[in-house]
Amino acid sequence: MVGNSYHYAQDPLRFMTAVRDAYGDIAQFTLGPEQAYMLTNPDDVERVLVSDEGAYRKPQFQADTLGNLLGDGLLLSEGGTWKRERQRMQPAFLRNRLDDCAGLMAEYAAEMAAGWDTGETIQVDIEMAKVTLQIITSAMMGVDLDDATIERVQESLQPVGDQFSPTIRGFLMPEWVPTREQREYRQSIDVLEDVLRDVLRDRQGPHADGPDMLSLLFGAQSESAEVDRELIRDEMMTMLLAGHDTTALTLTYTWHLLARHPEIEARLHDELDTVLGGEPPTSETVRRLDYTDRVLSEAMRLYPPVYTLFRTAKEPVDLGGYRLPQGSLLMLPQWAIHRDPRWYDDPDTFDPDRWKPARRNERPSYSYFPFGAGPRSCIGKQLSLLEAKFIIGTVAQDYHLDLESSASFDFQPTLTLHPADPVEMSIRERQ
């Protein structure tokens, strides 16, 4: 009745790793009512996401589960709707527009660090989520949310994330059953809807012509037709949920890894001292932080915030030496591929130097895809990396973050890969 769903729901990360080790490039298993095929060869990843991407679509189960939440936003839309919205939103993520956001990134990062006291213990995952949420709403929506609203949004994100945790009950129970979790989920959506409604009301006045993504959407729609408020709502909800969570997780895991590897932290500090020279980071100086960039790449390899992708074949396809029927559900697991010993020496070791060009070029290109790949890769990739380097450059110039919680992670895989327990770190000034 449940096939392999029980084992997957018990521990998705261990399941994906065990299947990879046992079966190699391709394995078939049952996930809920679906026949699924897990692919772990980078060549197959490239075919699905890049060269033959037109033969695949987002799976229906994601549209069913996420549809009420994200609607026709960029994450779920298909075909002409997706292409139109991607074109409308792309200018907000061009380099010159991201450079315009440099000041607010530096400002929010400095404000966060200024609120810390030496010796204080912080919950770093919460701190990173708060600052990235502030940055994304300011950069993409042109609004500065107050602390109370930020807290309301953060409190609402937990039930939303829990809704998408893989569980046997989730596989079998219809969404209309009024469980406690369903009630909390719908209440959280109501809170997020209220926040977005206020943002849209405030931004639809005479000042709705800024450089942010919301202004671009208003402008693009008003040029072609009546403004579709529902579609704009969908894009804002997508950005609110997806636009800060992955960056916050990347930073959380990066701080955790640096605390466990002081020799790597020391090299990162040396680079910051040399390039930034004690000054606040700028869009020009953060792009010279090569070692910091390698540290982030390695953190996302070990702990990819998006730990697996799914696609459905729109037609019969050839993958992994097999003919797969139309409608096949395909799993492309970043977690398993990023840690595959076929592509990485000592795959469980934190080694930023594996991202030096010579070593990186020895590996297949699609053995690493934390932001997806191809036409539907994450539109906010450059924003996320720039933001992460601003925050690291601001904090690590002045502070060490010392680990107070466990040196190993238990995970709570939801839509993204969250730590199961608070990540507590203490603040220590650099000497």
FIVO-894716 format. One line per field, with one value per residue (C-alpha): residue number from 1; residue in one letter; x, y, z. Coordinates in nm, 3 decimals. Layout:
// residues N
pos = (NUM / ...);
code = (A / ...);
east = (X / ...);
north = (Y / ...);
up = (Z / ...);
// end
This chain:
// residues 431
pos = (1 / 2 / 3 / 4 / 5 / 6 / 7 / 8 / 9 / 10 / 11 / 12 / 13 / 14 / 15 / 16 / 17 / 18 / 19 / 20 / 21 / 22 / 23 / 24 / 25 / 26 / 27 / 28 / 29 / 30 / 31 / 32 / 33 / 34 / 35 / 36 / 37 / 38 / 39 / 40 / 41 / 42 / 43 / 44 / 45 / 46 / 47 / 48 / 49 / 50 / 51 / 52 / 53 / 54 / 55 / 56 / 57 / 58 / 59 / 60 / 61 / 62 / 63 / 64 / 65 / 66 / 67 / 68 / 69 / 70 / 71 / 72 / 73 / 74 / 75 / 76 / 77 / 78 / 79 / 80 / 81 / 82 / 83 / 84 / 85 / 86 / 87 / 88 / 89 / 90 / 91 / 92 / 93 / 94 / 95 / 96 / 97 / 98 / 99 / 100 / 101 / 102 / 103 / 104 / 105 / 106 / 107 / 108 / 109 / 110 / 111 / 112 / 113 / 114 / 115 / 116 / 117 / 118 / 119 / 120 / 121 / 122 / 123 / 124 / 125 / 126 / 127 / 128 / 129 / 130 / 131 / 132 / 133 / 134 / 135 / 136 / 137 / 138 / 139 / 140 / 141 / 142 / 143 / 144 / 145 / 146 / 147 / 148 / 149 / 150 / 151 / 152 / 153 / 154 / 155 / 156 / 157 / 158 / 159 / 160 / 161 / 162 / 163 / 164 / 165 / 166 / 167 / 168 / 169 / 170 / 171 / 172 / 173 / 174 / 175 / 176 / 177 / 178 / 179 / 180 / 181 / 182 / 183 / 184 / 185 / 186 / 187 / 188 / 189 / 190 / 191 / 192 / 193 / 194 / 195 / 196 / 197 / 198 / 199 / 200 / 201 / 202 / 203 / 204 / 205 / 206 / 207 / 208 / 209 / 210 / 211 / 212 / 213 / 214 / 215 / 216 / 217 / 218 / 219 / 220 / 221 / 222 / 223 / 224 / 225 / 226 / 227 / 228 / 229 / 230 / 231 / 232 / 233 / 234 / 235 / 236 / 237 / 238 / 239 / 240 / 241 / 242 / 243 / 244 / 245 / 246 / 247 / 248 / 249 / 250 / 251 / 252 / 253 / 254 / 255 / 256 / 257 / 258 / 259 / 260 / 261 / 262 / 263 / 264 / 265 / 266 / 267 / 268 / 269 / 270 / 271 / 272 / 273 / 274 / 275 / 276 / 277 / 278 / 279 / 280 / 281 / 282 / 283 / 284 / 285 / 286 / 287 / 288 / 289 / 290 / 291 / 292 / 293 / 294 / 295 / 296 / 297 / 298 / 299 / 300 / 301 / 302 / 303 / 304 / 305 / 306 / 307 / 308 / 309 / 310 / 311 / 312 / 313 / 314 / 315 / 316 / 317 / 318 / 319 / 320 / 321 / 322 / 323 / 324 / 325 / 326 / 327 / 328 / 329 / 330 / 331 / 332 / 333 / 334 / 335 / 336 / 337 / 338 / 339 / 340 / 341 / 342 / 343 / 344 / 345 / 346 / 347 / 348 / 349 / 350 / 351 / 352 / 353 / 354 / 355 / 356 / 357 / 358 / 359 / 360 / 361 / 362 / 363 / 364 / 365 / 366 / 367 / 368 / 369 / 370 / 371 / 372 / 373 / 374 / 375 / 376 / 377 / 378 / 379 / 380 / 381 / 382 / 383 / 384 / 385 / 386 / 387 / 388 / 389 / 390 / 391 / 392 / 393 / 394 / 395 / 396 / 397 / 398 / 399 / 400 / 401 / 402 / 403 / 404 / 405 / 406 / 407 / 408 / 409 / 410 / 411 / 412 / 413 / 414 / 415 / 416 / 417 / 418 / 419 / 420 / 421 / 422 / 423 / 424 / 425 / 426 / 427 / 428 / 429 / 430 / 431);
code = (M / V / G / N / S / Y / H / Y / A / Q / D / P / L / R / F / M / T / A / V / R / D / A / Y / G / D / I / A / Q / F / T / L / G / P / E / Q / A / Y / M / L / T / N / P / D / D / V / E / R / V / L / V / S / D / E / G / A / Y / R / K / P / Q / F / Q / A / D / T / L / G / N / L / L / G / D / G / L / L / L / S / E / G / G / T / W / K / R / E / R / Q / R / M / Q / P / A / F / L / R / N / R / L / D / D / C / A / G / L / M / A / E / Y / A / A / E / M / A / A / G / W / D / T / G / E / T / I / Q / V / D / I / E / M / A / K / V / T / L / Q / I / I / T / S / A / M / M / G / V / D / L / D / D / A / T / I / E / R / V / Q / E / S / L / Q / P / V / G / D / Q / F / S / P / T / I / R / G / F / L / M / P / E / W / V / P / T / R / E / Q / R / E / Y / R / Q / S / I / D / V / L / E / D / V / L / R / D / V / L / R / D / R / Q / G / P / H / A / D / G / P / D / M / L / S / L / L / F / G / A / Q / S / E / S / A / E / V / D / R / E / L / I / R / D / E / M / M / T / M / L / L / A / G / H / D / T / T / A / L / T / L / T / Y / T / W / H / L / L / A / R / H / P / E / I / E / A / R / L / H / D / E / L / D / T / V / L / G / G / E / P / P / T / S / E / T / V / R / R / L / D / Y / T / D / R / V / L / S / E / A / M / R / L / Y / P / P / V / Y / T / L / F / R / T / A / K / E / P / V / D / L / G / G / Y / R / L / P / Q / G / S / L / L / M / L / P / Q / W / A / I / H / R / D / P / R / W / Y / D / D / P / D / T / F / D / P / D / R / W / K / P / A / R / R / N / E / R / P / S / Y / S / Y / F / P / F / G / A / G / P / R / S / C / I / G / K / Q / L / S / L / L / E / A / K / F / I / I / G / T / V / A / Q / D / Y / H / L / D / L / E / S / S / A / S / F / D / F / Q / P / T / L / T / L / H / P / A / D / P / V / E / M / S / I / R / E / R / Q);
east = (0.000 / 0.279 / 0.567 / 0.898 / 0.725 / 0.780 / 1.157 / 1.172 / 0.959 / 1.164 / 1.486 / 1.488 / 1.862 / 1.965 / 1.719 / 1.863 / 2.219 / 2.141 / 1.959 / 2.251 / 2.505 / 2.301 / 2.182 / 2.406 / 2.287 / 1.917 / 1.679 / 1.304 / 1.093 / 0.740 / 0.673 / 0.314 / 0.103 / 0.384 / 0.647 / 0.961 / 1.306 / 1.607 / 1.887 / 2.240 / 2.450 / 2.533 / 2.482 / 2.121 / 2.075 / 2.196 / 1.951 / 1.653 / 1.726 / 1.909 / 1.940 / 1.601 / 1.421 / 1.121 / 1.037 / 0.976 / 0.751 / 0.710 / 0.525 / 0.154 / 0.190 / 0.390 / 0.130 / -0.147 / 0.031 / 0.185 / -0.078 / -0.294 / 0.014 / 0.219 / -0.042 / 0.106 / 0.427 / 0.756 / 0.829 / 0.521 / 0.399 / 0.456 / 0.470 / 0.382 / 0.293 / 0.634 / 0.823 / 0.633 / 0.685 / 1.053 / 1.107 / 0.920 / 1.118 / 1.465 / 1.560 / 1.529 / 1.817 / 2.061 / 2.400 / 2.340 / 2.015 / 2.179 / 2.455 / 2.185 / 2.091 / 2.446 / 2.384 / 2.079 / 2.255 / 2.543 / 2.302 / 2.090 / 2.396 / 2.563 / 2.242 / 2.213 / 2.575 / 2.545 / 2.263 / 2.487 / 2.689 / 3.020 / 2.960 / 2.595 / 2.452 / 2.235 / 2.022 / 2.206 / 1.944 / 1.683 / 1.922 / 2.007 / 1.641 / 1.552 / 1.822 / 1.768 / 1.393 / 1.458 / 1.686 / 1.455 / 1.147 / 1.340 / 1.525 / 1.239 / 0.928 / 1.062 / 0.929 / 1.093 / 0.895 / 0.893 / 1.021 / 0.671 / 0.579 / 0.908 / 0.835 / 0.480 / 0.619 / 0.888 / 0.637 / 0.414 / 0.689 / 0.729 / 0.378 / 0.412 / 0.739 / 0.596 / 0.317 / 0.573 / 0.769 / 0.765 / 0.547 / 0.338 / 0.029 / 0.109 / 0.133 / -0.199 / -0.424 / -0.615 / -0.544 / -0.908 / -0.899 / -0.909 / -0.608 / -0.434 / -0.144 / -0.379 / -0.547 / -0.210 / -0.098 / -0.405 / -0.379 / -0.018 / -0.115 / -0.374 / -0.103 / 0.125 / -0.165 / -0.236 / 0.126 / 0.133 / -0.201 / -0.059 / 0.254 / 0.053 / -0.177 / 0.116 / 0.308 / 0.024 / 0.038 / 0.236 / 0.570 / 0.528 / 0.805 / 1.120 / 1.395 / 1.257 / 1.085 / 0.738 / 0.768 / 0.880 / 0.579 / 0.339 / 0.502 / 0.517 / 0.156 / 0.022 / 0.191 / 0.023 / -0.306 / -0.489 / -0.277 / -0.338 / -0.322 / -0.361 / -0.057 / 0.148 / 0.040 / 0.163 / 0.503 / 0.537 / 0.444 / 0.700 / 0.967 / 0.872 / 0.906 / 1.181 / 1.374 / 1.521 / 1.499 / 1.773 / 2.015 / 1.947 / 2.012 / 2.334 / 2.459 / 2.354 / 2.544 / 2.843 / 2.877 / 2.841 / 3.116 / 3.352 / 3.316 / 3.413 / 3.710 / 3.915 / 4.193 / 3.942 / 3.788 / 4.138 / 4.192 / 3.855 / 3.945 / 4.275 / 4.095 / 3.843 / 4.121 / 4.313 / 4.027 / 3.797 / 4.065 / 3.827 / 3.581 / 3.217 / 3.183 / 3.076 / 2.949 / 3.299 / 3.493 / 3.265 / 3.318 / 3.688 / 3.625 / 3.732 / 3.799 / 3.471 / 3.298 / 3.463 / 3.356 / 2.994 / 3.011 / 3.143 / 2.877 / 2.605 / 2.763 / 2.760 / 2.427 / 2.225 / 1.921 / 1.726 / 1.813 / 1.620 / 1.433 / 1.146 / 1.033 / 0.768 / 0.833 / 0.581 / 0.668 / 0.863 / 1.232 / 1.564 / 1.763 / 2.025 / 2.011 / 1.636 / 1.322 / 1.098 / 0.728 / 0.538 / 0.435 / 0.741 / 0.830 / 1.203 / 1.401 / 1.726 / 1.879 / 2.136 / 2.207 / 2.313 / 2.492 / 2.684 / 2.823 / 2.888 / 3.245 / 3.247 / 3.262 / 3.421 / 3.727 / 3.647 / 3.293 / 3.202 / 3.500 / 3.461 / 3.724 / 3.669 / 3.981 / 3.796 / 3.641 / 3.972 / 3.934 / 4.169 / 3.994 / 3.647 / 3.708 / 3.793 / 3.432 / 3.121 / 2.944 / 2.615 / 2.764 / 2.679 / 2.351 / 2.237 / 2.032 / 1.900 / 2.016 / 1.899 / 1.618 / 1.440 / 1.741 / 1.688 / 1.641 / 1.777 / 2.110 / 2.332 / 2.127 / 2.160 / 2.538 / 2.594 / 2.378 / 2.558 / 2.899 / 2.782 / 2.663 / 2.976 / 3.200 / 3.023 / 3.005 / 3.334 / 3.545 / 3.463 / 3.342 / 3.397 / 3.082 / 3.158 / 2.940 / 2.736 / 2.497 / 2.578 / 2.868 / 2.655 / 2.318 / 1.987 / 1.778 / 1.415 / 1.370 / 1.066 / 1.057 / 1.418 / 1.679 / 1.639 / 1.826 / 1.597 / 1.723 / 1.821 / 2.175 / 2.315 / 2.640 / 2.815 / 2.962 / 3.333 / 3.518 / 3.818 / 4.146);
north = (0.000 / 0.245 / 0.085 / 0.245 / 0.553 / 0.434 / 0.413 / 0.744 / 0.922 / 0.780 / 0.937 / 1.077 / 1.150 / 0.803 / 0.647 / 0.838 / 0.754 / 0.385 / 0.358 / 0.528 / 0.295 / -0.017 / 0.056 / 0.320 / 0.548 / 0.463 / 0.289 / 0.235 / 0.250 / 0.331 / 0.670 / 0.691 / 0.600 / 0.688 / 0.477 / 0.685 / 0.665 / 0.810 / 0.932 / 0.990 / 1.019 / 1.382 / 1.307 / 1.213 / 1.523 / 1.732 / 1.567 / 1.616 / 1.974 / 2.115 / 1.950 / 1.771 / 1.986 / 2.032 / 1.663 / 1.713 / 1.919 / 1.986 / 1.690 / 1.709 / 1.620 / 1.939 / 2.145 / 1.986 / 2.043 / 2.381 / 2.514 / 2.687 / 2.843 / 2.953 / 2.954 / 3.045 / 3.184 / 3.117 / 2.801 / 2.609 / 2.768 / 2.594 / 2.674 / 3.021 / 3.151 / 3.054 / 3.202 / 3.531 / 3.565 / 3.471 / 3.743 / 3.998 / 3.921 / 3.872 / 4.244 / 4.256 / 4.007 / 4.169 / 4.265 / 4.640 / 4.600 / 4.366 / 4.621 / 4.875 / 4.646 / 4.642 / 4.925 / 4.766 / 4.428 / 4.591 / 4.794 / 4.500 / 4.280 / 4.553 / 4.621 / 4.252 / 4.227 / 4.552 / 4.394 / 4.114 / 4.125 / 3.951 / 3.627 / 3.616 / 3.292 / 3.331 / 3.090 / 3.140 / 2.977 / 3.226 / 3.522 / 3.428 / 3.377 / 3.719 / 3.915 / 3.740 / 3.798 / 4.168 / 4.185 / 3.998 / 4.203 / 4.526 / 4.430 / 4.252 / 4.424 / 4.767 / 4.758 / 4.770 / 4.535 / 4.619 / 4.374 / 4.263 / 4.176 / 3.993 / 3.789 / 3.709 / 3.587 / 3.375 / 3.214 / 3.130 / 2.962 / 2.665 / 2.521 / 2.587 / 2.392 / 2.110 / 2.066 / 1.943 / 1.707 / 1.357 / 1.142 / 0.831 / 1.018 / 1.292 / 1.039 / 0.876 / 1.142 / 1.387 / 1.755 / 1.828 / 1.622 / 1.884 / 1.771 / 2.002 / 2.035 / 2.133 / 2.396 / 2.545 / 2.540 / 2.729 / 2.978 / 3.044 / 3.101 / 3.353 / 3.544 / 3.549 / 3.656 / 3.947 / 4.060 / 4.048 / 4.225 / 4.512 / 4.523 / 4.529 / 4.801 / 5.018 / 4.966 / 5.027 / 5.402 / 5.671 / 5.536 / 5.195 / 5.269 / 5.162 / 4.922 / 4.623 / 4.318 / 4.421 / 4.750 / 4.563 / 4.332 / 4.622 / 4.803 / 4.503 / 4.409 / 4.763 / 4.796 / 4.487 / 4.449 / 4.516 / 4.436 / 4.077 / 4.117 / 3.742 / 3.661 / 3.930 / 3.783 / 3.440 / 3.578 / 3.764 / 3.453 / 3.252 / 3.512 / 3.543 / 3.169 / 3.066 / 3.391 / 3.394 / 3.039 / 2.883 / 3.171 / 3.155 / 2.780 / 2.818 / 3.072 / 2.859 / 2.558 / 2.775 / 2.919 / 2.569 / 2.431 / 2.723 / 2.675 / 2.309 / 2.386 / 2.670 / 2.638 / 2.711 / 2.995 / 3.145 / 3.142 / 3.307 / 3.575 / 3.638 / 3.695 / 3.932 / 4.130 / 4.156 / 4.237 / 4.438 / 4.593 / 4.657 / 4.846 / 4.747 / 4.520 / 4.668 / 4.508 / 4.543 / 4.400 / 4.100 / 3.980 / 3.952 / 3.714 / 3.398 / 3.182 / 3.290 / 3.186 / 2.843 / 2.807 / 2.876 / 2.631 / 2.359 / 2.429 / 2.394 / 2.074 / 1.912 / 2.060 / 2.155 / 2.356 / 2.204 / 1.840 / 1.685 / 1.788 / 1.611 / 1.605 / 1.411 / 1.278 / 1.420 / 1.142 / 0.814 / 0.889 / 0.706 / 0.751 / 0.542 / 0.278 / 0.220 / 0.326 / 0.501 / 0.541 / 0.866 / 0.998 / 0.860 / 1.051 / 1.132 / 1.217 / 1.412 / 1.409 / 1.678 / 1.522 / 1.188 / 1.327 / 1.597 / 1.328 / 1.060 / 0.920 / 0.873 / 1.250 / 1.368 / 1.254 / 1.214 / 1.333 / 1.384 / 1.615 / 1.994 / 2.101 / 2.440 / 2.388 / 2.124 / 2.430 / 2.556 / 2.561 / 2.270 / 2.033 / 2.156 / 2.095 / 1.729 / 1.660 / 1.632 / 1.969 / 1.842 / 1.663 / 1.990 / 2.176 / 2.342 / 2.597 / 2.350 / 2.386 / 2.482 / 2.723 / 2.659 / 2.712 / 2.947 / 3.303 / 3.436 / 3.248 / 3.556 / 3.752 / 3.469 / 3.437 / 3.812 / 3.842 / 3.555 / 3.711 / 4.048 / 3.888 / 3.676 / 3.971 / 4.193 / 3.945 / 3.756 / 4.072 / 4.135 / 3.808 / 3.439 / 3.232 / 2.941 / 2.634 / 2.573 / 2.307 / 1.963 / 1.928 / 1.699 / 1.762 / 1.591 / 1.717 / 1.797 / 1.772 / 1.974 / 2.173 / 2.249 / 2.091 / 2.237 / 2.145 / 1.955 / 2.140 / 2.501 / 2.588 / 2.777 / 2.973 / 3.217 / 3.551 / 3.615 / 3.922 / 3.869 / 3.982);
up = (0.000 / 0.082 / -0.108 / -0.014 / 0.128 / 0.486 / 0.445 / 0.259 / 0.519 / 0.808 / 0.679 / 0.323 / 0.329 / 0.442 / 0.197 / -0.101 / -0.001 / 0.050 / -0.283 / -0.462 / -0.300 / -0.375 / -0.729 / -0.888 / -1.167 / -1.165 / -0.928 / -0.932 / -0.618 / -0.506 / -0.349 / -0.230 / -0.534 / -0.779 / -0.949 / -0.901 / -1.057 / -0.875 / -1.102 / -0.968 / -1.284 / -1.371 / -1.740 / -1.671 / -1.455 / -1.748 / -1.987 / -1.758 / -1.652 / -1.953 / -2.294 / -2.298 / -2.040 / -2.269 / -2.224 / -1.851 / -1.626 / -1.255 / -1.097 / -1.029 / -0.661 / -0.607 / -0.791 / -0.582 / -0.251 / -0.322 / -0.559 / -0.300 / -0.147 / -0.449 / -0.727 / -1.067 / -0.921 / -1.094 / -0.896 / -1.014 / -1.337 / -1.669 / -2.039 / -2.160 / -1.813 / -1.678 / -1.975 / -1.953 / -1.580 / -1.600 / -1.861 / -1.651 / -1.338 / -1.489 / -1.491 / -1.111 / -1.089 / -1.332 / -1.194 / -1.197 / -1.002 / -0.752 / -0.705 / -0.620 / -0.329 / -0.190 / 0.053 / 0.212 / 0.239 / 0.424 / 0.637 / 0.751 / 0.816 / 1.023 / 1.214 / 1.303 / 1.422 / 1.621 / 1.819 / 1.946 / 2.268 / 2.326 / 2.515 / 2.413 / 2.278 / 1.970 / 1.772 / 1.446 / 1.224 / 1.350 / 1.316 / 0.957 / 0.868 / 1.009 / 0.828 / 0.494 / 0.523 / 0.583 / 0.279 / 0.043 / 0.130 / 0.092 / -0.227 / -0.402 / -0.264 / -0.179 / 0.178 / 0.519 / 0.743 / 1.112 / 1.372 / 1.473 / 1.114 / 1.060 / 1.374 / 1.252 / 0.920 / 1.086 / 1.323 / 1.026 / 0.825 / 1.062 / 1.007 / 0.635 / 0.625 / 0.839 / 0.585 / 0.334 / 0.557 / 0.406 / 0.633 / 0.582 / 0.697 / 0.448 / 0.166 / 0.254 / 0.411 / 0.190 / 0.251 / 0.329 / 0.651 / 0.932 / 1.136 / 1.382 / 1.138 / 0.856 / 1.074 / 1.175 / 0.812 / 0.691 / 0.977 / 0.879 / 0.519 / 0.637 / 0.826 / 0.521 / 0.299 / 0.535 / 0.521 / 0.141 / 0.119 / 0.322 / 0.104 / -0.218 / -0.085 / 0.020 / -0.304 / -0.549 / -0.499 / -0.681 / -0.553 / -0.720 / -0.971 / -0.785 / -0.896 / -0.705 / -0.852 / -0.737 / -0.926 / -1.236 / -1.217 / -1.176 / -1.466 / -1.701 / -1.641 / -1.671 / -2.011 / -2.152 / -1.969 / -1.647 / -1.346 / -1.233 / -0.856 / -0.799 / -1.013 / -0.841 / -0.508 / -0.626 / -0.721 / -0.392 / -0.191 / -0.388 / -0.320 / 0.046 / 0.108 / -0.134 / -0.155 / 0.193 / 0.327 / 0.112 / 0.181 / 0.555 / 0.557 / 0.356 / 0.608 / 0.906 / 0.775 / 0.680 / 1.032 / 1.176 / 0.950 / 1.012 / 1.389 / 1.350 / 1.122 / 1.275 / 1.017 / 0.739 / 0.941 / 0.980 / 0.603 / 0.553 / 0.811 / 0.632 / 0.305 / 0.463 / 0.630 / 0.303 / 0.068 / 0.295 / 0.516 / 0.802 / 0.583 / 0.521 / 0.217 / -0.115 / -0.435 / -0.579 / -0.284 / -0.215 / -0.570 / -0.491 / -0.198 / -0.383 / -0.079 / 0.082 / -0.239 / -0.218 / 0.146 / 0.047 / -0.245 / -0.018 / 0.247 / -0.018 / -0.144 / 0.200 / 0.311 / 0.002 / 0.117 / -0.174 / -0.119 / -0.409 / -0.724 / -0.895 / -1.256 / -1.449 / -1.799 / -2.048 / -2.295 / -2.295 / -2.229 / -2.228 / -1.908 / -1.731 / -2.004 / -1.964 / -2.146 / -1.892 / -1.966 / -2.000 / -1.661 / -1.480 / -1.165 / -1.158 / -0.846 / -0.885 / -0.534 / -0.470 / -0.130 / -0.279 / -0.586 / -0.395 / -0.163 / -0.423 / -0.392 / -0.769 / -0.810 / -0.483 / -0.292 / 0.079 / 0.013 / 0.379 / 0.439 / 0.440 / 0.186 / 0.018 / -0.197 / -0.396 / -0.568 / -0.705 / -1.087 / -1.158 / -0.917 / -1.005 / -1.375 / -1.309 / -1.207 / -1.425 / -1.445 / -1.305 / -1.007 / -0.829 / -0.874 / -0.549 / -0.746 / -1.002 / -1.362 / -1.707 / -1.793 / -1.464 / -1.240 / -0.948 / -1.072 / -0.743 / -0.746 / -0.781 / -0.528 / -0.277 / -0.317 / -0.305 / 0.005 / 0.179 / 0.114 / 0.244 / 0.566 / 0.612 / 0.527 / 0.779 / 1.067 / 1.030 / 1.015 / 1.380 / 1.533 / 1.578 / 1.614 / 1.848 / 1.843 / 2.157 / 2.023 / 1.882 / 1.639 / 1.422 / 1.264 / 1.280 / 0.994 / 0.932 / 0.556 / 0.452 / 0.131 / 0.219 / 0.445 / 0.794 / 1.111 / 1.344 / 1.653 / 1.724 / 1.613 / 1.910 / 1.880 / 2.110 / 2.006 / 2.052 / 1.929 / 1.704 / 1.856);
// end
